[in-house]
Amino acid sequence: MDYTNILTNQEGLVLTITINRPKQLNALNKETINELHHALTAANQDNAVGAVILTGSGEKAFVAGADIKEFADFSVEKGQALSAEGHELLFNFVEKMTKPVIAAINGFALGGGLELAMSAHIRIASDNARVGLPEVSLGVIPGYGGTQRLAQLVGRGKAFEMVTTAGMIGVEEAQSWGLVNHVVPHDELMALANKIAGKICKNSPNAISAAIRAINANYEDGVNGYQAEIEEFGNCFGTPEFVEGTTAFLEKRKANFRKD
């Protein structure tokens, strides 16, 4: 598929997807969400991909929000459908991917941009980045998981403050709140993202997928996360990767989980 709004580049086992709408500060419109869904679906099904890095083009923005002009005249029903479709195609999809997704936040991550970063499994940011959920200043609330994932990451009190004030915070504060994992100078951002992705790709793909499912289970209604862990742990014993990992340990060598 040819993409209009995103760029893809794979080096080794690491796929980098860049949202490429710099004139719009990489704002998410419907077409971009569909393209991201297509690229991420392909990555999730590709054994040659071990990890995904999501970033934005240019130095100003990761994603500066949703493309407001697309829904400024929507009805209640259309608004609910917009949110539900976004959850399904992108935000929930990213969170549930079995390949780890790293958000490399290279500038403003506002509204839908922060929601996209929060749906990723790991977040790193350049020191010039700013994050926030400004939706209430437009008469609406975050609709792509922002009210839920922000509270999970930083706690209810800080989530209430960020959402209700519609303010932005710097990445040093975001890191102290647990919203981002690392903060680095802008020119070191992608190097760190690739370093983390490289470490991930050395490990068992099956075990990584199982770990993602187990961690996510804790945040699913009606699901016992401990029971999910027990089941995923046990399932690992039935895989060739478990045999390779334990054999390599006993033989005092590095495991090779990606045999040709």
Long-range contacts (C-beta under 8 A, 24 or more apart in sequence): 1-35, 1-38, 1-39, 3-35, 3-38, 3-39, 4-31, 4-35, 5-29, 5-31, 5-32, 5-35, 6-32, 6-35, 6-36, 6-39, 7-57, 8-39, 10-48, 10-49, 11-194, 12-50, 12-198, 12-201, 13-48, 13-49, 13-50, 13-51, 13-197, 13-201, 13-258, 14-49, 14-50, 14-51, 14-52, 14-53, 14-194, 14-197, 14-198, 14-201, 15-43, 15-49, 15-51, 15-52, 15-53, 16-52, 16-53, 16-55, 16-190, 16-193, 17-43, 17-52, 17-53, 17-54, 17-55, 18-55, 18-56, 18-57, 19-54, 19-55, 19-56, 19-57, 19-62, 19-63, 20-57, 21-57, 22-57, 22-58, 22-60, 22-61, 24-64, 24-67, 25-60, 25-61, 25-63, 25-64, 25-65, 25-107, 25-108, 26-56, 26-57, 26-58, 26-61, 26-62, 26-63, 26-64, 26-113, 27-63, 27-64, 27-65, 27-66, 27-67, 27-68, 27-112, 27-113, 28-63, 28-65, 28-66, 28-67, 28-90, 28-112, 28-113, 28-116, 29-66, 29-67, 29-70, 30-67, 30-70, 32-67, 33-86, 33-89, 33-90, 34-89, 36-89, 36-90, 37-89, 37-90, 37-93, 40-90, 40-93, 40-94, 40-97, 40-101, 41-93, 43-97, 43-99, 44-97, 44-98, 44-99, 47-205, 47-258, 49-99, 50-99, 50-197, 50-200, 50-201, 50-205, 50-258, 51-99, 51-100, 51-101, 51-102, 51-197, 51-200, 51-201, 52-97, 52-99, 52-100, 52-101, 52-102, 52-197, 53-101, 53-102, 53-104, 53-190, 53-193, 53-194, 53-197, 54-94, 54-101, 54-102, 54-103, 54-104, 54-116, 54-117, 54-120, 55-103, 55-104, 55-105, 55-106, 55-189, 55-190, 55-193, 56-106, 56-107, 56-113, 58-106, 58-107, 59-106, 59-107, 59-128, 59-186, 60-107, 60-108, 61-106, 61-107, 61-108, 61-109, 61-113, 62-103, 62-104, 62-105, 62-106, 62-107, 62-108, 62-109, 62-113, 62-116, 62-117, 62-129, 63-108, 63-109, 63-110, 63-112, 63-113, 63-116, 63-117, 64-107, 64-108, 64-109, 64-110, 64-111, 64-113, 65-110, 65-111, 65-112, 65-113, 65-134, 66-111, 66-112, 66-144, 68-138, 79-140, 79-143, 82-143, 83-143, 83-144, 86-112, 86-143, 86-144, 87-144, 87-145, 90-116, 90-119, 90-144, 91-115, 91-116, 91-119, 91-144, 91-145, 92-119, 92-145, 94-119, 94-120, 95-119, 95-120, 95-121, 95-145, 95-149, 95-216, 96-212, 96-216, 97-212, 98-208, 98-209, 98-212, 98-213, 99-205, 99-208, 99-209, 100-197, 100-200, 100-208, 100-212, 102-193, 102-196, 102-197, 104-189, 104-190, 104-192, 104-193, 105-129, 105-131, 105-171, 105-180, 105-189, 106-186, 106-189, 108-168, 110-134, 110-168, 111-135, 111-142, 111-146, 112-144, 114-146, 114-150, 115-142, 115-144, 115-145, 115-146, 115-149, 116-144, 117-180, 118-145, 118-146, 118-149, 118-150, 118-153, 118-179, 119-145, 119-149, 121-212, 122-181, 122-196, 123-179, 123-180, 123-181, 124-180, 124-181, 124-182, 124-183, 124-184, 124-189, 124-192, 124-193, 124-196, 125-171, 125-174, 125-175, 125-180, 125-182, 125-183, 125-184, 125-189, 126-171, 126-183, 126-184, 126-185, 126-186, 126-188, 126-189, 127-171, 127-172, 127-183, 127-184, 127-185, 127-186, 128-186, 129-170, 129-171, 129-183, 130-168, 130-169, 130-170, 130-171, 131-168, 131-169, 131-171, 131-174, 131-179, 131-180, 132-162, 132-166, 132-167, 132-168, 132-169, 133-162, 133-163, 133-166, 134-166, 134-167, 134-168, 135-163, 135-166, 136-163, 136-164, 136-166, 137-166, 150-179, 152-219, 153-177, 153-178, 153-179, 154-178, 154-179, 202-257, 203-257, 204-236, 204-239, 204-241, 204-242, 204-244, 204-245, 204-255, 204-257, 205-241, 205-257, 205-258, 206-236, 206-239, 206-241, 206-242, 207-236, 207-241, 207-242, 207-245, 210-235, 210-236
